[in-house]
Amino acid sequence: MAKSTLVALDAKALAYAKKGVDAIYEPVRRTFGPEAGTTLMYRSYGRGPRCVDDGYYTAEVITPKNPFVKLVAEFFKEGTKKTNEKVGDGTTGTTIIAGVLFNDIYAKSQARTQGYSAGDTKKKGFMEMRREILESAKDIKDKIRTASKPVKTLEDLEKISAISLGEDNDTSKKIAHMAYEVGVEGFIDVVEGYNGEVETELIKGMRFPAKTCGKAFVNKPERHEMVIEDCPVFITNYKLDNDALVRYLVAKFGSSKLTIIAPDFSEQVLISMVLGRENATFVWPIKAPSLRTEQMEDLAVFFGASLVDKDKGHKLEGITGTEVGFVDKIIVKDVETREDVVALGGKGEKSTAVKDRIKVLQGQLKEAKEPQFKKLLERRIASLSAGGGVIRVGSPTDAESLPLKLKIEDCVYACKSALKSGYVKGGGLCLKEIADTLPDTHILKNALLAPHKQIQDNSGGALKIGKDVIDPTDAVYYAVEHATSVVSSLITVKTLVVEEPEMELGEGQLAIAQAINSFVKAWSKKEGIMTASEEEAEKDAMGGLTQDERVLLDQG
């Protein structure tokens, strides 16, 4: 049976929108900058509390009780999530810009309701303001790109790393050095360490376009990833649509787990893979529909496998068991914006096969005439020769290890982003300098000033931001893009519709008790048992509210 719904309209919807925005914005903004505060938060499954200074993870654990406020809060988080997926850095800045922008517009709407102009020369509707926000954001993003400078030296990257990590120390330098070594095409994996210190290791790796086959195979949902470790690898350009044949393949290779890379998988095959886990057989499907046969041959060389090629008449039923390769680790991103798979430690990379393959491709590149074919060859060479690395994060206690791991992950993303897009003045200065050129009536001016102001507020107002403080260009660019996008949509909302929440255990008894209490008070006042002075005394004890009013407030 379908659930019933609750609806909030117009002014009520806008009021709930403000509560939802502030439920995320207020806690997150306090975690911004080098002198920011930390968040002590719960952890599920009885794992004990954790203390972090990360705005993204602070936002993720916040779930308001009121269904309308919760709906808005979850929508508001989307801006931060998009920045995290796109850059991996700049998430707290996104929340601050969006929070200030929304509250500016909300304040203007309230002022108009009460008969004030709020400094506007003319009254603007929300749809007009939406268009103004989006058009202005394009201009601001162009100015950010114009202010950007490329990373030319390791020293530039060390500055980025130190700012992101919050410390200029040996760890920040290690991260910068690794990012500089692996380059834009490389990959850095951040894992837990067990030696009580931060250790780094450079590894050769490979990157290729592919995707997961469904949420059932995503075993790292917090990072939107399917991670496969120490696993045999089978590669074919056949579409796999026979679940009995897949079971035959698994049995033929004699392993309890197997990674299969193929152009596509039928739904029945995927269901069979999921059900096979009940018998402790783990098959990890990787769908690579855009890979050409020669690219699959590249993969086979890297993994130390043999491609089962339908174009050459190879039969799946005729495999001998020698076609399988091996890999130390594969990371598959399950996000719309990325279809890159990163493989570390392929069996074939320890041989000369990869180097020989690269030489062949480089020879083809010299002879290639078509620009499109040249680009494809360049990508294949880069994929085979790209570097990778591992950072193992350890510390004396688990309470220290987790926050440090989160900071190092952000630091890695910041360095990689800077290598790709360059850098701008940090500490909110890039946006502040742009904002200072805008008129006071500009719809984005206050929001652009907000990151720099928040850093000052969190430090007590005495923090001097030097020229060595720099931020990745993309982190600032996408903070503006996603903040303005989510707010421009949110301000047009006039109707909120939520499912009526189910009553939790104990809430029914509480509701009955509250109803009886209300009835007794009403009867007492009618019979003259409760005087006006006694009712005022009750309100004073409840902070100026009656018990009924307090219940409504607690509900949002």
SULPE-V604751 format. One record per pair of residues at least 12 apart in sequence whose C-alpha atoms are under 10 Angstrom apart, sorted by the first residue. I is the first residue (numbers start at 1). J is the second residue. Records with the same first field share a line. If there is no record, write none. Layout:
I = J ; J
//
This chain:
2 = 499
3 = 498 ; 499 ; 500 ; 501 ; 502
4 = 498 ; 499 ; 500 ; 501
5 = 497 ; 498 ; 499 ; 500 ; 501
6 = 67 ; 68 ; 496 ; 497 ; 498 ; 499 ; 500 ; 501
7 = 68 ; 495 ; 496 ; 497 ; 498 ; 499 ; 500
8 = 68 ; 494 ; 495 ; 496 ; 497 ; 498
9 = 493 ; 494 ; 495 ; 496 ; 497
10 = 492 ; 493 ; 494 ; 495 ; 496
11 = 109 ; 110 ; 113 ; 494 ; 495
12 = 68 ; 494 ; 495 ; 496
13 = 68 ; 69 ; 72 ; 493 ; 494 ; 495 ; 496 ; 497
14 = 72 ; 106 ; 109 ; 110 ; 490 ; 491 ; 492 ; 493 ; 494 ; 495 ; 496
15 = 68 ; 69 ; 106 ; 110
16 = 66 ; 67 ; 68 ; 69 ; 70 ; 71 ; 72 ; 73 ; 496 ; 556
17 = 68 ; 69 ; 70 ; 71 ; 72 ; 73 ; 75 ; 76 ; 102 ; 106 ; 490 ; 491 ; 493 ; 494 ; 496
18 = 69 ; 72 ; 73 ; 99 ; 102 ; 103 ; 106 ; 107 ; 490 ; 491
19 = 64 ; 66 ; 68 ; 69 ; 70 ; 72 ; 73 ; 556
20 = 63 ; 64 ; 66 ; 67 ; 68 ; 69 ; 70 ; 71 ; 72 ; 73 ; 74 ; 75 ; 76 ; 77 ; 556
21 = 69 ; 70 ; 72 ; 73 ; 74 ; 75 ; 76 ; 77 ; 95 ; 98 ; 99 ; 100 ; 102 ; 103 ; 487 ; 490
22 = 69 ; 72 ; 73 ; 76 ; 99 ; 100 ; 102 ; 103
23 = 59 ; 62 ; 63 ; 64 ; 69 ; 70 ; 72 ; 73 ; 76 ; 99
24 = 55 ; 56 ; 58 ; 59 ; 60 ; 61 ; 62 ; 63 ; 64 ; 72 ; 73 ; 74 ; 76 ; 77 ; 95 ; 96 ; 99
25 = 55 ; 59 ; 73 ; 76 ; 77 ; 92 ; 94 ; 95 ; 96 ; 97 ; 98 ; 99 ; 100
26 = 59 ; 95 ; 96 ; 99
27 = 39 ; 55 ; 58 ; 59 ; 62
28 = 53 ; 54 ; 55 ; 56 ; 57 ; 58 ; 59 ; 91 ; 92 ; 93 ; 95 ; 96 ; 99
29 = 54 ; 55 ; 58 ; 92 ; 93 ; 94 ; 95 ; 96 ; 97 ; 99 ; 450 ; 451 ; 454 ; 455 ; 457 ; 458
30 = 53 ; 54 ; 55 ; 92 ; 96 ; 454 ; 455 ; 457 ; 458
31 = 52 ; 53 ; 54 ; 55 ; 56 ; 58 ; 92 ; 454 ; 455 ; 458
32 = 53 ; 54 ; 55 ; 91 ; 92 ; 93 ; 96 ; 427 ; 451 ; 452 ; 454 ; 455 ; 456 ; 457 ; 458 ; 459
33 = 53 ; 92 ; 93 ; 163 ; 164 ; 166 ; 427 ; 428 ; 451 ; 452 ; 454 ; 455 ; 456 ; 457 ; 458 ; 459 ; 463
34 = 53 ; 163 ; 164 ; 165 ; 166 ; 167 ; 427 ; 455 ; 456 ; 458 ; 459 ; 463
35 = 53 ; 166 ; 455 ; 456 ; 457 ; 458 ; 459 ; 460 ; 463
36 = 53 ; 54 ; 454 ; 455 ; 456 ; 457 ; 458 ; 459 ; 460
37 = 52 ; 53 ; 54 ; 458 ; 459
38 = 51 ; 52 ; 53 ; 54 ; 55 ; 58
39 = 51 ; 52 ; 53 ; 54 ; 55 ; 57 ; 58
40 = 52 ; 53 ; 58
41 = 57 ; 58 ; 61 ; 62
42 = 61
43 = 61
44 = 61
48 = 399
49 = 399
50 = 398 ; 399 ; 400 ; 402 ; 403
51 = 399 ; 400 ; 402 ; 403
52 = 399 ; 400 ; 402 ; 403 ; 404 ; 406 ; 407
53 = 403 ; 404 ; 406 ; 407
54 = 91 ; 92 ; 403 ; 406 ; 407 ; 410
55 = 80 ; 90 ; 91 ; 92 ; 93 ; 94 ; 95 ; 96
56 = 77 ; 80 ; 81 ; 83 ; 84 ; 88 ; 89 ; 90 ; 91 ; 92 ; 93 ; 94 ; 95
57 = 91 ; 92 ; 406
58 = 92
59 = 73 ; 74 ; 76 ; 77 ; 80 ; 81 ; 91 ; 92 ; 95
60 = 74 ; 77 ; 80 ; 81 ; 222
62 = 74
64 = 555 ; 556
65 = 501 ; 554 ; 555 ; 556
66 = 501 ; 553 ; 554 ; 555 ; 556
67 = 496 ; 497 ; 498 ; 499 ; 500 ; 501 ; 555 ; 556
68 = 496 ; 497 ; 498 ; 499 ; 500 ; 556
69 = 496 ; 498 ; 555 ; 556
70 = 498 ; 556
71 = 496 ; 497 ; 498
72 = 490 ; 496
75 = 486 ; 487 ; 489 ; 490
76 = 95 ; 98 ; 99 ; 483 ; 486 ; 487 ; 489 ; 490
77 = 91 ; 94 ; 95 ; 98 ; 483 ; 486
78 = 95 ; 482 ; 483 ; 485 ; 486
79 = 91 ; 94 ; 95 ; 98 ; 478 ; 479 ; 480 ; 481 ; 482 ; 483 ; 484 ; 485 ; 486 ; 487
80 = 92 ; 93 ; 94 ; 95 ; 96 ; 98 ; 478 ; 479 ; 482 ; 483 ; 486
81 = 94 ; 95 ; 482
82 = 94 ; 335 ; 337 ; 478 ; 479 ; 481 ; 482 ; 483
83 = 95 ; 474 ; 475 ; 476 ; 477 ; 478 ; 479 ; 480 ; 481 ; 482 ; 483
84 = 223 ; 410 ; 413 ; 475 ; 478 ; 479
85 = 223 ; 224 ; 333 ; 335 ; 336 ; 337 ; 338
86 = 335 ; 336 ; 337 ; 338 ; 413 ; 417 ; 474 ; 475 ; 478
87 = 410 ; 413 ; 414 ; 416 ; 417 ; 418 ; 472 ; 473 ; 474 ; 475 ; 476 ; 477 ; 478 ; 479
88 = 409 ; 410 ; 411 ; 412 ; 413 ; 414 ; 416 ; 417 ; 474 ; 475
89 = 164 ; 409 ; 410 ; 411 ; 412 ; 413 ; 414 ; 415 ; 417 ; 471 ; 472 ; 474 ; 475 ; 476 ; 478 ; 479
90 = 164 ; 410 ; 413 ; 414 ; 471 ; 472 ; 473 ; 474 ; 475 ; 476 ; 477 ; 478 ; 479 ; 480
91 = 410 ; 475 ; 476 ; 478 ; 479 ; 482 ; 483
92 = 451 ; 479
93 = 428 ; 448 ; 450 ; 451 ; 452 ; 454 ; 475 ; 476 ; 478 ; 479 ; 480 ; 483
94 = 451 ; 475 ; 476 ; 477 ; 478 ; 479 ; 480 ; 481 ; 482 ; 483 ; 484 ; 486
95 = 451 ; 479 ; 480 ; 482 ; 483
96 = 447 ; 448 ; 450 ; 451 ; 454 ; 479 ; 483
97 = 444 ; 446 ; 447 ; 448 ; 449 ; 450 ; 451 ; 479 ; 480 ; 482 ; 483 ; 484 ; 487
98 = 444 ; 447 ; 448 ; 450 ; 479 ; 480 ; 481 ; 482 ; 483 ; 484 ; 485 ; 486 ; 487 ; 488
99 = 447 ; 450 ; 483 ; 484 ; 487
100 = 444 ; 446 ; 447 ; 448 ; 449 ; 450 ; 451 ; 483 ; 487
101 = 133 ; 443 ; 444 ; 445 ; 446 ; 447 ; 448 ; 450 ; 483 ; 484 ; 487 ; 488
102 = 447 ; 483 ; 484 ; 486 ; 487 ; 488 ; 490 ; 491
103 = 447 ; 487
104 = 118 ; 443 ; 444 ; 446 ; 447
105 = 118 ; 126 ; 129 ; 443 ; 487 ; 491
106 = 491
108 = 120 ; 123 ; 124
109 = 123 ; 124 ; 125 ; 126
119 = 440 ; 441
120 = 441
121 = 441
125 = 491 ; 492
126 = 488 ; 489 ; 490 ; 491 ; 492 ; 493
127 = 488 ; 489 ; 491 ; 492
128 = 488 ; 492
129 = 443 ; 488 ; 491 ; 492
130 = 484 ; 485 ; 487 ; 488 ; 489 ; 490 ; 491 ; 492
131 = 488
132 = 442 ; 443 ; 444 ; 488
133 = 442 ; 443 ; 444 ; 484 ; 485 ; 487 ; 488
134 = 444 ; 481 ; 484 ; 485 ; 487 ; 488
135 = 484
136 = 442 ; 443 ; 444 ; 484
137 = 443 ; 444 ; 477 ; 480 ; 481 ; 482 ; 483 ; 484 ; 485
138 = 480 ; 481 ; 484
140 = 431 ; 434 ; 435 ; 444 ; 448 ; 477 ; 480 ; 481
141 = 431 ; 473 ; 474 ; 476 ; 477 ; 478 ; 479 ; 480 ; 481
142 = 477
143 = 430 ; 431 ; 434 ; 477
144 = 423 ; 424 ; 425 ; 430 ; 431 ; 434 ; 473 ; 474 ; 476 ; 477 ; 480
145 = 421 ; 422 ; 423 ; 424 ; 473 ; 474 ; 476 ; 477
146 = 424 ; 473
147 = 422 ; 423 ; 424 ; 425 ; 430 ; 434 ; 473
148 = 418 ; 421 ; 422 ; 423 ; 424 ; 425 ; 430 ; 471 ; 472 ; 473 ; 474
149 = 418 ; 421 ; 422 ; 423 ; 424 ; 425 ; 472 ; 473
150 = 418 ; 419 ; 420 ; 421 ; 422 ; 423 ; 424 ; 472 ; 473
151 = 180 ; 415 ; 418 ; 419 ; 420 ; 421 ; 422 ; 423 ; 472
152 = 419 ; 422
153 = 180 ; 419
154 = 173 ; 176 ; 177 ; 179 ; 180 ; 181
155 = 173 ; 176 ; 177 ; 180
156 = 176 ; 415 ; 418 ; 419 ; 422 ; 423 ; 468 ; 470
157 = 172 ; 173 ; 175 ; 176 ; 177 ; 179 ; 180 ; 414 ; 415 ; 416 ; 418 ; 419 ; 422 ; 423 ; 470 ; 471 ; 472
158 = 172 ; 173 ; 174 ; 175 ; 176 ; 177 ; 179 ; 180 ; 415 ; 468
159 = 172 ; 173 ; 176 ; 415 ; 467 ; 468 ; 469 ; 470 ; 471
160 = 172 ; 173 ; 176 ; 411 ; 412 ; 414 ; 415 ; 416 ; 417 ; 418 ; 423 ; 426 ; 468 ; 469 ; 470 ; 471 ; 472
161 = 173 ; 174 ; 175 ; 176 ; 177 ; 179 ; 408 ; 410 ; 411 ; 412 ; 413 ; 414 ; 415 ; 416 ; 418 ; 470 ; 471 ; 472
162 = 175 ; 176 ; 411 ; 415 ; 468 ; 469 ; 470
163 = 411 ; 414 ; 426 ; 427 ; 468 ; 469 ; 470 ; 471
164 = 407 ; 408 ; 409 ; 410 ; 411 ; 412 ; 413 ; 414 ; 415 ; 469 ; 470 ; 471 ; 472
165 = 404 ; 406 ; 407 ; 408 ; 409 ; 410 ; 411 ; 412 ; 414
166 = 407 ; 411
170 = 198
171 = 197 ; 198 ; 199 ; 200 ; 408
172 = 408 ; 411 ; 412
174 = 198 ; 199 ; 200 ; 201 ; 391
175 = 188 ; 198 ; 199 ; 200 ; 389 ; 390 ; 391 ; 408 ; 409 ; 411 ; 412 ; 415
176 = 411 ; 412 ; 414 ; 415 ; 416
177 = 200 ; 415
178 = 200 ; 201 ; 202 ; 387 ; 388 ; 389 ; 390 ; 391 ; 412 ; 415
179 = 202 ; 387 ; 388 ; 389 ; 411 ; 412 ; 413 ; 414 ; 415 ; 416 ; 417 ; 418 ; 419
180 = 415 ; 416 ; 419
181 = 202 ; 386 ; 387 ; 388 ; 389
182 = 202 ; 203 ; 204 ; 205 ; 385 ; 386 ; 387 ; 388 ; 389 ; 416
183 = 386 ; 387 ; 388 ; 415 ; 416 ; 419 ; 420
184 = 386 ; 387 ; 415 ; 416 ; 417 ; 418 ; 419 ; 420 ; 421
185 = 205 ; 206 ; 207 ; 379 ; 382 ; 383 ; 385 ; 386 ; 387 ; 388 ; 416 ; 419 ; 420
186 = 203 ; 204 ; 205 ; 206 ; 207 ; 342 ; 382 ; 383 ; 385 ; 386 ; 387 ; 388 ; 389 ; 416
187 = 202 ; 203 ; 204 ; 205 ; 206 ; 207 ; 331 ; 342 ; 343 ; 344 ; 386 ; 387 ; 388 ; 389 ; 390 ; 412 ; 416
188 = 200 ; 201 ; 202 ; 203 ; 205 ; 342 ; 344 ; 387 ; 388 ; 389 ; 390 ; 391 ; 409 ; 412 ; 413 ; 416
189 = 201 ; 329 ; 331 ; 342 ; 344 ; 388 ; 389 ; 390 ; 391 ; 392 ; 409 ; 412
190 = 389 ; 390 ; 391 ; 392 ; 393 ; 405 ; 406 ; 408 ; 409 ; 412
191 = 390 ; 391 ; 392 ; 393 ; 394 ; 405 ; 409
192 = 391 ; 392 ; 393 ; 394 ; 395 ; 401 ; 402 ; 405
193 = 391 ; 392 ; 393 ; 394 ; 395 ; 401 ; 405
194 = 392 ; 393 ; 394 ; 395 ; 396 ; 401
195 = 392 ; 393 ; 394 ; 395 ; 396
196 = 392 ; 393 ; 394 ; 395 ; 396 ; 397 ; 398 ; 401
197 = 392 ; 393 ; 394 ; 395 ; 396 ; 401
198 = 391 ; 392 ; 393 ; 394 ; 395 ; 401 ; 404 ; 405 ; 408
199 = 390 ; 391 ; 392 ; 393 ; 394
200 = 389 ; 390 ; 391 ; 392 ; 393
201 = 388 ; 389 ; 390 ; 391 ; 392
202 = 387 ; 388 ; 389 ; 390 ; 391
203 = 344 ; 345 ; 386 ; 387 ; 388 ; 389 ; 390
204 = 343 ; 344 ; 345 ; 346 ; 349 ; 350 ; 384 ; 385 ; 386 ; 387 ; 388 ; 389
205 = 302 ; 329 ; 330 ; 342 ; 343 ; 344 ; 345 ; 346 ; 349 ; 383 ; 384 ; 385 ; 386 ; 387 ; 388 ; 389
206 = 298 ; 299 ; 302 ; 303 ; 330 ; 341 ; 342 ; 343 ; 344 ; 345 ; 346 ; 349 ; 380 ; 381 ; 382 ; 383 ; 384 ; 385 ; 386 ; 387 ; 388
207 = 299 ; 330 ; 331 ; 332 ; 340 ; 341 ; 342 ; 343 ; 344 ; 379 ; 380 ; 382 ; 383 ; 384 ; 385 ; 386 ; 387 ; 388
208 = 288 ; 290 ; 291 ; 295 ; 296 ; 298 ; 299 ; 332 ; 339 ; 340 ; 341 ; 342 ; 343 ; 379 ; 380 ; 382 ; 383 ; 384
209 = 287 ; 288 ; 289 ; 290 ; 291 ; 332 ; 338 ; 339 ; 340 ; 341 ; 342 ; 383
210 = 261 ; 262 ; 263 ; 286 ; 287 ; 288 ; 289 ; 290 ; 291 ; 332 ; 333 ; 334 ; 338 ; 339 ; 340 ; 341 ; 342
211 = 225 ; 226 ; 261 ; 285 ; 286 ; 287 ; 288 ; 289 ; 331 ; 332 ; 333 ; 334 ; 335 ; 336 ; 338 ; 339 ; 340 ; 341
212 = 225 ; 226 ; 284 ; 285 ; 286 ; 287 ; 288 ; 331 ; 332 ; 333 ; 334 ; 335 ; 339 ; 341
213 = 226 ; 264 ; 265 ; 266 ; 267 ; 270 ; 284 ; 285 ; 286 ; 287 ; 288 ; 334
214 = 226 ; 270 ; 285 ; 286 ; 334
215 = 334
216 = 270 ; 271 ; 273 ; 274
217 = 270 ; 273 ; 274 ; 282 ; 283 ; 284 ; 285 ; 286 ; 334
218 = 284 ; 332 ; 333 ; 334
220 = 331 ; 332 ; 333 ; 334
221 = 333 ; 334
223 = 333 ; 334 ; 335
224 = 332 ; 333 ; 334 ; 335
225 = 330 ; 331 ; 332 ; 333 ; 334 ; 335 ; 341
226 = 284 ; 285 ; 286 ; 330 ; 331 ; 332 ; 333 ; 334 ; 341
227 = 284 ; 329 ; 330 ; 331 ; 332 ; 333 ; 341 ; 342 ; 343
228 = 257 ; 258 ; 259 ; 283 ; 284 ; 327 ; 328 ; 329 ; 330 ; 331 ; 332 ; 343
229 = 257 ; 259 ; 326 ; 327 ; 328 ; 329 ; 330 ; 331 ; 343 ; 344 ; 345
230 = 257 ; 258 ; 326 ; 327 ; 328 ; 329 ; 330 ; 345 ; 346
231 = 255 ; 256 ; 257 ; 258 ; 259 ; 282 ; 283 ; 284 ; 325 ; 326 ; 327 ; 328 ; 329 ; 330 ; 346
232 = 253 ; 255 ; 256 ; 257 ; 258 ; 259 ; 260 ; 283 ; 303 ; 304 ; 305 ; 324 ; 325 ; 326 ; 327 ; 328 ; 346 ; 347
233 = 253 ; 257 ; 258 ; 259 ; 260 ; 261 ; 284 ; 299 ; 300 ; 303 ; 304 ; 305 ; 306 ; 323 ; 324 ; 325 ; 326 ; 327 ; 346 ; 347
234 = 249 ; 250 ; 253 ; 258 ; 259 ; 260 ; 261 ; 262 ; 285 ; 300 ; 303 ; 304 ; 305 ; 306 ; 307 ; 308 ; 321 ; 322 ; 323 ; 324 ; 325 ; 326
235 = 259 ; 260 ; 261 ; 262 ; 263 ; 286 ; 296 ; 297 ; 299 ; 300 ; 303 ; 305 ; 306 ; 307 ; 308 ; 309 ; 323 ; 324 ; 325
236 = 260 ; 261 ; 262 ; 263 ; 293 ; 296 ; 297 ; 300 ; 306 ; 307 ; 308 ; 309 ; 310 ; 314 ; 316 ; 323
237 = 261 ; 262 ; 263 ; 264 ; 288 ; 289 ; 291 ; 292 ; 293 ; 296 ; 297 ; 307 ; 308 ; 309 ; 310 ; 311
238 = 261 ; 262 ; 263 ; 264 ; 265 ; 308 ; 309 ; 310 ; 311 ; 314 ; 315 ; 316
239 = 261 ; 262 ; 263 ; 264 ; 265 ; 266 ; 287 ; 289 ; 310
240 = 260 ; 261 ; 262 ; 263 ; 264 ; 265 ; 266 ; 267 ; 268 ; 269 ; 270 ; 316
241 = 264 ; 265 ; 266 ; 267 ; 268 ; 269 ; 270
242 = 265 ; 266 ; 267 ; 268 ; 269 ; 270 ; 272
243 = 265 ; 266 ; 267 ; 268 ; 269 ; 270 ; 271 ; 272 ; 273
244 = 268 ; 269 ; 272
245 = 269 ; 316 ; 317
246 = 260 ; 269 ; 270 ; 272 ; 273 ; 283 ; 316 ; 317
247 = 269 ; 272 ; 273 ; 276 ; 281 ; 283
248 = 316 ; 317 ; 319
249 = 316 ; 317 ; 319 ; 320 ; 321
250 = 281 ; 282 ; 283 ; 321
251 = 281 ; 321
252 = 317 ; 319 ; 320 ; 321 ; 322
253 = 319 ; 320 ; 321 ; 322 ; 323 ; 324
254 = 321
255 = 281 ; 282 ; 283
256 = 276 ; 277 ; 279 ; 280 ; 281 ; 282 ; 283
257 = 277 ; 280 ; 281 ; 282 ; 283 ; 284
258 = 281 ; 282 ; 283 ; 284 ; 285 ; 324 ; 325 ; 326
259 = 282 ; 283 ; 284 ; 285 ; 286 ; 324 ; 325 ; 326 ; 327 ; 330
260 = 283 ; 284 ; 285 ; 286 ; 287 ; 324
261 = 284 ; 285 ; 286 ; 287 ; 288 ; 289 ; 296 ; 299 ; 307
262 = 285 ; 286 ; 287 ; 288 ; 289 ; 291 ; 296
263 = 286 ; 287 ; 288 ; 289 ; 290 ; 291 ; 292 ; 296
264 = 285 ; 286 ; 287 ; 288 ; 289
265 = 285 ; 286 ; 287
269 = 285
270 = 283 ; 284 ; 285
273 = 285
286 = 332 ; 341
288 = 339 ; 341
293 = 307 ; 309 ; 310 ; 311
294 = 307 ; 380
295 = 376 ; 377 ; 380 ; 383
296 = 308 ; 309
297 = 309 ; 357
298 = 353 ; 354 ; 357 ; 358 ; 361 ; 380 ; 381 ; 383 ; 384
299 = 325 ; 343 ; 346 ; 348 ; 354 ; 380 ; 383 ; 384
300 = 323 ; 324 ; 325 ; 326 ; 346 ; 347 ; 348 ; 354
301 = 325 ; 346 ; 347 ; 348 ; 349 ; 351 ; 352 ; 353 ; 354 ; 355 ; 356 ; 357 ; 384
302 = 325 ; 326 ; 327 ; 343 ; 344 ; 345 ; 346 ; 347 ; 348 ; 349 ; 350 ; 351 ; 353 ; 354 ; 355 ; 357 ; 384
303 = 324 ; 325 ; 326 ; 327 ; 328 ; 343 ; 344 ; 345 ; 346 ; 347 ; 348 ; 349 ; 350 ; 354
304 = 323 ; 324 ; 325 ; 326 ; 327 ; 346 ; 347 ; 348 ; 349 ; 350 ; 351 ; 353 ; 354
305 = 322 ; 323 ; 324 ; 325 ; 326 ; 346 ; 347 ; 348
306 = 322 ; 323 ; 324 ; 325
307 = 323 ; 324 ; 325
308 = 323 ; 324
325 = 346 ; 347 ; 348
326 = 345 ; 346 ; 347 ; 348
327 = 343 ; 344 ; 345 ; 346 ; 347 ; 348 ; 349
328 = 343 ; 344 ; 345 ; 346 ; 347
329 = 342 ; 343 ; 344 ; 345 ; 346
330 = 342 ; 343 ; 344 ; 345 ; 346
331 = 343 ; 344
342 = 383 ; 388
343 = 388
344 = 387 ; 388 ; 389 ; 390
345 = 388
349 = 384 ; 385
354 = 381 ; 384 ; 385
355 = 381 ; 384 ; 385
357 = 381 ; 384
358 = 377 ; 380 ; 381 ; 382 ; 383 ; 384 ; 385
359 = 381
360 = 381
361 = 377 ; 378 ; 380 ; 381
362 = 377 ; 378 ; 380 ; 381
364 = 377
365 = 377 ; 378 ; 381
391 = 405 ; 408 ; 409 ; 412
392 = 405 ; 408
393 = 405 ; 406 ; 408
413 = 472 ; 475
414 = 471 ; 472 ; 473 ; 474 ; 475
415 = 471 ; 472
416 = 472
417 = 471 ; 472 ; 473 ; 474 ; 475
418 = 470 ; 471 ; 472 ; 473 ; 474 ; 475
419 = 472 ; 473
420 = 472 ; 473 ; 474
421 = 472 ; 473 ; 474 ; 475 ; 477
422 = 470 ; 471 ; 472 ; 473 ; 474
423 = 470 ; 471 ; 472 ; 473 ; 474 ; 475 ; 476
424 = 469 ; 470 ; 471 ; 472 ; 473 ; 474 ; 475 ; 476 ; 477
425 = 465 ; 466 ; 467 ; 468 ; 469 ; 470 ; 471 ; 472 ; 473 ; 476
426 = 452 ; 465 ; 466 ; 467 ; 468 ; 469 ; 470 ; 471 ; 472 ; 473 ; 476
427 = 451 ; 452 ; 453 ; 454 ; 455 ; 456 ; 464 ; 465 ; 466 ; 467 ; 469 ; 470 ; 471
428 = 448 ; 449 ; 450 ; 451 ; 452 ; 453 ; 454 ; 455 ; 456 ; 465 ; 469 ; 470 ; 471 ; 476
429 = 448 ; 449 ; 451 ; 452 ; 453 ; 465 ; 466 ; 467 ; 469 ; 470 ; 471
430 = 448 ; 449 ; 451 ; 452 ; 470 ; 471 ; 473 ; 476
431 = 445 ; 447 ; 448 ; 449 ; 450 ; 451 ; 452 ; 476 ; 477 ; 480
432 = 445 ; 446 ; 447 ; 448 ; 449 ; 450 ; 451 ; 452 ; 453
433 = 448 ; 449
434 = 448 ; 449
435 = 447 ; 448 ; 449 ; 450
436 = 448 ; 449
444 = 480 ; 484
447 = 480 ; 483 ; 484
448 = 480
452 = 465
511 = 551
514 = 547 ; 548 ; 551
515 = 548
517 = 547 ; 548
518 = 547 ; 548
521 = 535
//
